[in-house]
Amino acid sequence: MCGIVGYIGQKNSIPILLEGLRRLEYRGYDSAGIAFFHEDNLMVYKQAGKVAELASLVENIGMAPNLGVGHTRWATHGEPTDLNAHPHWDCKNEIAVIHNGIIENYMTLKKKLERDGHVIRTETDTEVLAHLIEDYHKKNHDLFTSVRLALLEVEGTYGILVIAKNEPDKIIAARRGSPLVLGVGENENFVASDAAALIDHTRQVIYLEDDEISCISANSFTTKTIHDLQITKQIEEITFDLEQIEKGGFDHFMLKEILEQPESLRNAIRGRLRVDEGKVKLGGLEPVLDRLYKARRFIITACGTSWHSALVGKYMIEQLARIPVEVDYASEFRYRNPIVDPDDILFVISQSGETADTLAALREARSKGAGVLGIVNVVGSSIARETDAGVFIHAGPEIGVASTKAFTSQIAVLGLIALFIGQRNNLPHAQCKLLAEDLAALPNKVQKIFEQIDHIKAIAEEFKNSQNFIYLGRGSNFPTALEGALKLKEISYIHAEGYPAAEMKHGPIALIDENMPVVFIVPKDAIYDKIISNMQEVRARKGRIIAIANEDDENINRLAEFVIRVPRTLNYFGPIINIIPLQLLAYYIAVARGCNVDQPRNLAKSVTVE
């Protein structure tokens, strides 16, 4: 996810671009850059780091260009370096492109362009767009047509802005799967990936739809589809304040991020899963395949929510790959002199890639000769740099302190890893194909759960004044219970504990009375009857039962006071489905209690100290 902003008019574009990028920095912050015209030259300034560093770079350049485009990056292809930062040029430095999204066929396009004599200078997927546009521009097409024809060859997602030296009076904007909004002013126009970058300048906006392309000048704009059909766009009025727009119209980042999970799951899976073949390809692990396949055991270490995803990963890897897995708190790992040898592989999981305890565990394992692999969200983070190899989860920036979409994306990636190793270790092809199909179906299943938001709100209202909660699950849904309890305690400050359901009899059952809410995760799987027995034990003691159950479970209503329905899925991936209503329940209880959902007390998004 990246931030995009463009301006054309009578004013100095540089302050407008920089302020827009600051507003969009939550969307990506590992590098930034701007491109503009000055005295018939196309100028590009870019560098790794925050927008503030770019601002320092350009503050004394002494230019006041009236057209420019800017970008703040969340790296996907290529490390966050000065070279890989946007904008990107064509061969002659006469066309500049900024891009949000992923060009899935960029390697095919890159090879074709290089055969034709183009020199690709970066590791990014974006640069191929500049060269592809250049090819059409050399055939005497205008810039608009060149961009349109180039996009016909592109597979993947994009929100792009393009400017060219020989047409210095226009910006070309196009989108597919990545938002772009045009801001309409008086003798000036704007374009950005989020209206947050525009609201200081105009409230008149036009939203581009997928496969639309627009030519923007200071006084006008024209829009077509990439298939050359003319479109008439309607101007709309922004009615939200700035804070709301930054959150996409949601009250809190946490809710926005919960609802983004269908897309974040797609991003975690995209390009890695061949459903028709039942196969997984993980390019990030290719440098260590020999060592990975020869590993005696895996150790997964993490903190907080990432530790819960590691527990789910243990279940999946042991079941599908038949390799023993240990899961350790990173904060405890190095202090117990762990038994680690060169035949072991340590996976470290961290959303930020900067978690201090997890970094310490990584270094401890490396000092003992183990291979170290990362599962992180932030490209260029310390863990990403220090591990031997790894897999990015591509969840995009997560602003809410209580992790939501990173958790489900981590489990999806762990599922890919389990299937990846399992297919090498003789997991039957029919099972591989079934697993691949189920994994690919998860985003749509998650989307379906959102139909029950009003029902979940009502349950939250019922229990908003509770002082304690118990969450119970079995198998891979025990860590789901832990995560559900963590979400509630993090943001609502209600004491909550997660347990394996069968362990309830060994202590927690003493707490159950008519005032105790008990959340059961009860999918119809091989141990369904066992957890039904646990529910009967709670019911006999008058506990108030909330059940997360499958849509086709007709018996659950006789045991549970409240039921939240979820689609069926294979038990390996059940935690991805079952955590969604628990995230929503925690969120709406916290809102009902008047808590600061996005910034709960005493917590930080990235824990960089021990």
Protein Blocks (a to p, Z undefined) as FASTA:
>chain_A
ZZddddddjbdfklmmmmmmmmmmmnocfbccddddeehiacddddeddfklmmmmmmmn
opacfbdcddddddfbhcadfklpccdddfkopaccddedjdfklmmmmmmmmmnopacf
bfbfklmmmmmmmmmmmnopafklmmmmmmmmpgcddddddddfklmkbccdddehiacd
ddddehiacddfbfklmmmmoccdcdddehiacdddfkbccdddfkopacdddddddfbd
fklmmnnopabfklmmmmmmmmmmmmmmgopacfknopacdfklmmmmmmmmmpmbdcdd
dehjllmmmmmmmmmmmmmnopacddddfklmmmnopaddfkbccddddfklpafklmmm
mmmmmmnopacddddfbghiaklmmpmbdcdeklopafblbacklmmmmmmmmmmmmmmm
mmmnopafklmmmmmmmmmmmmmmmmmmmmmmmmmmmmmmmmmmpcbdcdddehjllmmm
mmmmmmmmmmnopacddddfklmmnommmmpcfklccdddddddfklmmmmmmmmmmmmn
opacdddddfklmklmmmpmbdcddddddfklmmmmmmmmmmmmmmmmmmmnopafklcg
hiafbdcbZZ
